[in-house]
């Protein structure tokens, strides 16, 4: 009965959303009124009213028998994990930050350390209910009349429609995760081992459930392998005074509860909490544990971005300006050493996150080759601009290198492609066909305008 009531609430929310969408005047911008965001395409605040999606943030049901869940599109992964873990289940891929939403991870792509064997979050979707740009509510599956939307929705960033409900696959978990941190002094050997583990899903005779990596320098690189286990001799806690990414350099073996493993990166926003002094032992003791969260840090970044506090400090000190270099790219595993060599020489930022992946199917707007091993390379921070260089100097260098290596770039952050370049990389022909079918009036933004022009 409770599940029926919840689904009844969902249907009422759908009807209310449809009415509010229809009430937006023709030609007026349509945006979501969201409490949180994990995008780094900054734009000035808008006075235009957003589409209220606050009624779409619930887990509708979890079915342990079929290992599936029905989830509303604005549900955060934090809430989704809290709903599935009591059943001994988790989503196939849980992006590393708590406030990423399921709908956001599907339309904007997500990744984590299960991706080398289970692909990306959208590859666990069995069906999705979408509010399309022309105001229809459609249910898309891999084999129904809306299959083109189903496969074209990932990487569309809300420019074809908004997911309202998704049915997803879940996987079983055990209470603990045993970690092994393997050190490599050579990127070529690291890449070879990544490729081998992706093929075998095992290392040194042991099954591997999770795999990601951390690069501290050209000669200090780690591959972290995680394996589910029923027991643990101890568990480490990185939600308070201790810092997870530092433990990678200090330990060869570690144990975490499954929940703490899933959110191991969120407490310090990977390593970006250091920008706010939160890794200083004194500051860390004073900073409340409940505020050691990625969404708190992002609000601080947004505040700085709006009022240019750090830029003013740099000018006062007579220092060169900084460029935000916040990107994720996917490079074929055999080209990873080339990219890392370039990055160390031309950008020089560290640490760097590595996350191997294999797409299980073909998704046209982000055309990774199914079955081919790629490595997501994530780098997030600021770099001093060389004298006389334009503000986007490093980001433009990275874009050119990504293209040269047959790699792909995630669109959650700033891009600089020309329109023709962009559509060559992200299958403009398929996108325009979908736009014509599901948003012929162009009520939603165009993907290029949203991700490059920042409208």
C-alpha positions in Angstrom: 0.0 0.0 0.0 2.8 2.4 0.8 4.4 1.8 -2.6 1.1 2.5 -4.3 0.7 5.8 -2.4 4.3 6.8 -3.3 3.6 6.1 -7.0 0.3 8.0 -6.7 2.3 11.0 -5.4 4.6 10.6 -8.3 1.7 10.7 -10.8 0.3 13.8 -9.2 3.8 15.4 -9.4 4.0 14.5 -13.1 0.6 16.2 -13.8 1.6 19.3 -11.8 4.9 19.5 -13.7 3.2 19.2 -17.0 0.8 22.0 -16.2 3.6 24.3 -15.0 5.6 23.5 -18.2 2.6 24.4 -20.4 2.2 27.7 -18.5 5.7 28.9 -19.4 5.2 31.4 -22.3 6.5 30.6 -25.7 10.1 31.8 -26.2 10.7 32.0 -22.4 13.8 30.0 -21.2 13.0 26.7 -19.5 15.4 25.8 -16.7 15.2 23.5 -13.7 14.9 25.1 -10.2 17.5 22.9 -8.5 18.9 23.1 -5.0 22.2 21.7 -6.0 24.4 21.4 -9.0 27.7 19.6 -9.9 28.2 21.5 -13.1 31.1 23.9 -13.6 29.7 26.0 -16.5 29.2 29.2 -14.6 26.7 31.8 -15.7 25.2 34.8 -14.1 22.1 34.3 -11.9 18.8 34.5 -13.8 15.6 36.1 -12.6 13.6 33.7 -14.9 11.5 31.3 -12.8 12.8 27.8 -12.9 10.7 24.7 -13.5 9.9 23.3 -10.0 11.1 19.7 -9.8 11.1 19.4 -6.0 8.5 16.7 -6.2 10.8 14.3 -8.0 13.4 13.5 -5.3 12.2 10.2 -4.0 13.0 6.5 -4.3 9.7 5.0 -5.3 10.5 1.3 -4.7 13.3 -1.1 -4.3 12.7 -4.7 -5.4 15.3 -7.1 -3.9 14.0 -10.0 -5.9 14.6 -8.5 -9.3 17.4 -6.3 -8.1 15.8 -3.2 -9.4 14.7 0.2 -8.2 12.3 2.8 -9.4 13.6 6.3 -8.7 12.6 9.8 -9.5 15.0 11.8 -11.6 16.0 14.4 -9.0 16.8 11.8 -6.3 20.4 12.2 -5.0 22.7 9.2 -5.0 23.0 9.8 -1.2 19.3 9.1 -0.8 19.4 6.3 -3.3 22.2 4.5 -1.6 20.5 4.9 1.8 17.4 3.2 0.3 19.3 0.3 -1.3 22.0 -0.7 1.2 19.5 -2.0 3.8 18.5 -4.6 1.1 22.1 -5.5 0.5 22.1 -3.7 -2.8 23.6 -0.7 -4.5 23.4 1.0 -7.9 25.7 -0.5 -10.5 27.7 2.7 -10.6 27.6 5.3 -7.8 29.2 8.7 -8.9 31.5 9.9 -6.2 29.6 12.9 -4.9 26.6 12.6 -2.7 24.4 15.3 -4.3 24.7 14.1 -7.9 21.2 13.1 -8.9 20.3 10.0 -10.8 18.7 12.0 -13.6 21.8 14.2 -13.8 24.2 11.2 -14.0 22.1 9.7 -16.8 21.7 12.9 -18.9 25.1 14.3 -18.1 27.1 11.1 -17.6 28.6 9.8 -14.4 31.4 7.3 -13.6 33.0 5.5 -10.7 35.3 2.6 -9.8 32.8 -0.1 -11.0 32.8 1.3 -14.5 35.6 -0.9 -15.8 33.2 -3.8 -15.6 29.7 -2.2 -15.4 30.0 0.8 -17.7 28.3 4.1 -16.9 25.2 4.9 -14.8 22.9 5.2 -17.8 23.8 1.6 -18.9 21.9 0.3 -15.8 18.7 2.1 -16.9 15.9 -0.3 -18.0 13.3 2.4 -18.7 12.9 6.1 -18.2 9.9 8.5 -18.1 10.8 11.8 -19.7 9.2 15.2 -20.0 10.2 16.0 -23.6 10.9 19.5 -25.0 7.5 19.5 -26.7 5.7 18.9 -23.4 4.9 15.2 -23.7 5.5 12.6 -21.1 7.0 9.5 -22.7 8.4 6.3 -21.4 11.5 5.2 -23.3 13.0 1.7 -23.2 15.7 0.0 -25.3 13.1 -1.6 -27.5 10.0 0.5 -27.7 8.9 3.3 -30.0 11.1 5.8 -28.1 14.3 3.8 -28.2 16.0 6.6 -30.2 15.4 8.9 -27.2 16.5 6.1 -24.8 19.9 5.8 -26.5 20.2 9.5 -27.3 19.4 10.8 -23.8 22.9 10.3 -22.2 25.0 13.4 -22.7 22.1 15.5 -23.8 22.2 17.6 -20.6 18.5 18.3 -20.4 18.3 19.7 -23.9 15.9 17.0 -25.1 13.9 16.6 -21.9 14.0 15.9 -18.2 13.9 12.4 -16.7 11.1 12.1 -14.1 11.3 8.4 -13.3 13.9 5.8 -14.0 13.9 2.0 -13.4 17.5 0.8 -12.8 19.4 -2.3 -12.2 21.1 -2.9 -8.8 23.9 -5.2 -7.7 24.5 -7.1 -4.5 27.0 -5.9 -1.9 28.9 -7.2 1.1 29.4 -5.3 4.3 33.0 -4.3 3.7 35.5 -3.5 0.9 39.1 -4.5 1.1 41.5 -2.1 -0.7 44.9 -2.7 -2.2 46.9 0.4 -3.2 49.5 -0.6 -5.9 52.3 1.8 -6.6 53.7 2.4 -10.1 56.6 4.5 -11.2 55.9 4.2 -14.9 52.6 5.2 -16.7 53.1 2.6 -19.4 53.2 -0.2 -16.8 50.2 1.3 -15.0 48.3 1.4 -18.3 49.2 -2.2 -19.1 47.9 -3.4 -15.7 44.7 -1.4 -16.0 44.0 -3.1 -19.4 44.8 -6.5 -18.0 42.5 -6.1 -15.0 39.7 -4.8 -17.1 39.9 -7.9 -19.2 40.2 -10.4 -16.3 38.3 -8.6 -13.6 41.0 -10.0 -11.3 44.5 -9.3 -10.1 47.1 -11.6 -8.6 44.4 -14.4 -8.4 41.8 -12.2 -6.6 38.6 -10.9 -8.0 38.4 -7.1 -8.4 35.0 -5.3 -7.9 36.3 -1.8 -7.9 39.3 -0.1 -9.6 40.5 3.5 -9.8 43.8 5.3 -9.6 45.5 8.4 -8.2 48.5 10.1 -9.8 50.6 12.3 -7.5 53.5 12.8 -9.9 55.1 11.2 -13.0 56.9 8.6 -10.9 54.3 8.2 -8.1 51.1 6.6 -9.4 48.7 4.3 -7.6 46.0 1.8 -8.7 43.5 1.1 -6.0 41.7 -2.2 -6.3 38.6 -3.0 -4.1 37.0 -6.3 -3.4 33.8 -7.0 -1.4 34.3 -9.0 1.7 32.1 -10.3 4.5 34.5 -9.6 7.3 37.2 -7.0 8.1 39.9 -7.0 10.8 39.4 -3.3 11.2 37.8 -0.4 9.3 39.2 3.0 8.6 37.2 6.2 9.0 37.9 9.1 6.6 34.9 11.2 7.5 36.5 13.1 10.3 40.2 14.0 10.9 41.8 11.5 8.5 42.0 12.2 4.8 41.3 9.3 2.4 43.6 10.3 -0.5 46.6 10.6 1.8 46.0 7.0 3.0 46.7 5.8 -0.6 50.3 6.9 -0.1 50.5 5.6 3.4 48.9 2.1 3.2 49.1 -0.9 1.0 46.0 -2.5 2.3 42.9 -1.0 3.9 39.3 -1.8 4.9 36.2 0.3 4.7 32.5 -0.3 5.3 30.7 -0.4 2.0 29.0 2.9 2.7 32.3 4.6 3.6 33.9 3.2 0.5 31.1 4.6 -1.8 31.5 8.1 -0.3 35.3 7.9 0.3 35.9 10.9 -2.0 33.0 13.1 -0.9 34.4 14.2 2.5 37.2 16.1 0.9 35.7 16.6 -2.6 38.6 14.3 -3.6 41.4 16.6 -2.5 39.9 20.0 -3.3 39.0 20.7 0.3 42.6 21.8 0.7 41.7 25.1 -1.1 39.6 26.0 1.9 42.2 25.0 4.5 40.2 22.0 5.6 43.2 19.7 5.3 45.1 21.8 7.8 44.8 19.8 11.1 43.7 22.9 13.2 41.1 24.0 10.7 40.0 20.4 10.2 39.3 20.0 13.9 37.2 23.2 14.0 35.3 22.5 10.7 32.2 20.5 11.6 32.1 16.9 10.2 28.6 17.5 8.8 30.1 20.3 6.7 32.9 18.2 5.3 30.9 17.6 2.1 31.3 18.3 -1.6 28.1 20.4 -1.8 29.4 22.7 1.0 32.7 23.2 -0.8 31.0 23.9 -4.1 28.8 26.6 -2.6 32.0 28.3 -1.4 33.5 28.1 -4.9 30.3 29.6 -6.3 30.5 32.4 -3.8 34.1 33.1 -4.7 33.3 32.9 -8.4 30.5 35.5 -7.9 32.6 38.0 -5.9 36.1 37.2 -7.2 37.6 37.1 -3.8 40.7 35.0 -4.6 41.3 36.9 -7.8 41.4 40.2 -5.8 43.8 38.7 -3.3 46.1 37.6 -6.2 46.0 41.1 -7.7 46.8 42.6 -4.3 49.8 40.2 -3.9 51.0 41.0 -7.4 50.6 37.4 -8.6 49.6 36.2 -12.0 45.9 35.2 -12.4 44.8 31.7 -12.1 42.9 29.6 -14.6 40.2 27.1 -13.5 41.2 23.7 -15.0 38.2 21.5 -14.1 37.8 18.7 -16.6 37.2 15.0 -17.1 38.3 13.3 -20.3 38.2 9.7 -21.5 41.3 8.5 -23.3 41.9 5.0 -24.7 44.0 3.1 -22.2 46.9 2.7 -24.6 47.1 6.5 -25.0 47.0 7.2 -21.3 50.8 7.5 -21.0 50.8 10.1 -23.8 48.1 12.2 -22.1 49.8 12.0 -18.7 53.1 13.1 -20.1 51.5 16.0 -21.8 49.6 17.0 -18.7 52.6 16.9 -16.4 54.6 19.0 -18.8 52.0 21.6 -19.9 49.6 21.8 -16.9 51.5 20.4 -13.9 48.5 19.9 -11.6 48.3 17.0 -9.1 46.8 14.8 -7.9 45.0 13.4 -10.9 42.2 10.8 -10.7 42.0 7.8 -13.0 38.9 5.7 -13.5 38.9 2.9 -16.1 35.7 2.2 -18.0 34.2 0.1 -20.8 30.9 1.1 -22.4 28.6 -1.8 -22.7 26.6 -0.4 -25.6 26.7 2.4 -28.2 25.4 5.8 -27.0 25.5 8.2 -30.0 25.9 11.5 -28.2 29.0 10.3 -26.4 30.4 7.8 -28.9 32.7 5.6 -26.9 33.5 2.3 -28.7 31.7 -0.5 -26.9 34.1 -3.1 -25.4 37.1 -0.8 -25.7 39.0 0.2 -22.5 39.2 3.9 -21.8 40.5 5.7 -18.7 38.7 8.7 -17.3 41.3 11.3 -16.3 39.9 13.8 -13.8 41.7 17.0 -12.8 40.2 19.8 -10.8 41.9 22.9 -9.6 43.6 26.1 -10.7 46.8 26.8 -12.5 48.8 30.1 -12.8 48.6 31.5 -16.3 51.9 31.9 -18.1 52.8 35.6 -18.8 50.8 37.0 -21.7 48.5 34.0 -22.2 44.8 34.2 -22.7 42.5 33.2 -19.7 41.6 29.8 -21.3 45.1 28.8 -22.2 45.4 25.4 -20.5 41.8 24.3 -21.2 42.3 25.0 -24.9 45.6 23.0 -24.9 43.8 20.1 -23.2 40.9 20.2 -25.8 43.4 19.9 -28.7 45.3 17.1 -27.0 42.1 15.2 -26.3 41.2 15.4 -30.0 44.6 14.3 -31.1 44.5 11.1 -28.9 41.0 10.0 -30.1 39.7 10.8 -26.7 36.5 12.4 -25.5 35.8 15.3 -23.1 32.9 15.5 -20.6 30.7 18.5 -21.0 29.9 19.4 -17.4 32.6 22.1 -17.5 33.7 24.8 -19.8 34.3 24.0 -23.5 35.7 26.0 -26.4 34.9 24.0 -29.5 33.7 25.7 -32.6 30.2 24.6 -33.6 31.5 22.3 -36.4 34.1 20.7 -34.1 31.6 20.1 -31.4 29.1 18.3 -33.6 31.9 16.2 -35.1 32.7 14.9 -31.6 29.2 14.5 -30.3 27.2 13.2 -33.3 25.4 16.3 -34.4 23.4 14.5 -37.0 21.8 12.2 -34.4 21.2 15.1 -32.0 19.5 17.2 -34.6 17.2 14.4 -35.5 16.3 13.8 -31.9 15.8 17.6 -31.3 13.4 17.7 -34.3 11.4 14.7 -32.9 11.2 15.7 -29.2 11.7 19.4 -29.1 10.7 20.8 -32.5 9.8 24.2 -31.0 13.2 24.5 -29.5 11.8 25.3 -26.0 14.9 23.8 -24.4 18.5 25.0 -25.1 20.6 23.6 -27.9 23.4 21.3 -26.6 26.1 23.4 -28.1 24.6 26.6 -26.8 24.3 25.2 -23.3 27.7 23.4 -23.1 30.0 25.8 -25.0 28.3 29.2 -25.2 27.1 28.9 -21.6 23.6 30.2 -22.2 
